[in-house]
Amino acid sequence: MDVDLIFKIAAVGILVAVLNILLSRSGREDQALLTSIAGLLVVLMVVVRKISELFDLIRDLFGF
């Protein structure tokens, strides 16, 4: 497993957390929620891509 993947996920998490705090304190809770959801979707897309690569590797390994 790449350490880069962990750093990418952590960077997205930190960025979303900072934006969420800034938007919440300025009274824009709805935009803060949308920012959190967008960050979650970005991380899920990265994780799903890596899981897809894992399944492709397993399929190639066993010759299916």
C-alpha positions, -999 to +999 in steps of 0.1 A: +000+000+000+013+034-010+020+059+017+010+085-009-026+073-007-027+079+030-012+114+026-037+123-001-066+112+020-052+131+050-046+163+029-082+162+017-094+157+052-074+186+066-085+209+037-122+200+042-119+205+080-104+239+076-130+250+050-158+236+071-146+256+102-143+288+081-176+284+065-194+275+097-180+305+115-190+329+088-226+316+090-227+295+058-235+261+073-252+248+041-220+255+021-199+239+049-221+207+046-217+207+009-179+210+012-179+181+036-199+159+013-177+169-017-146+159+003-162+126+012-170+119-024-134+127-035-120+103-009-145+076-019-136+079-055-099+075-047-106+045-025-129+028-051-103+033-078-077+016-056-101-013-048-107-017-085-070-019-091-067-045-064-095-067-080-078-063-114-045-075-099-062-105-082-080-114-114-047-113-134-029-132-107-054-161-108-060-159-146-097-153-146 
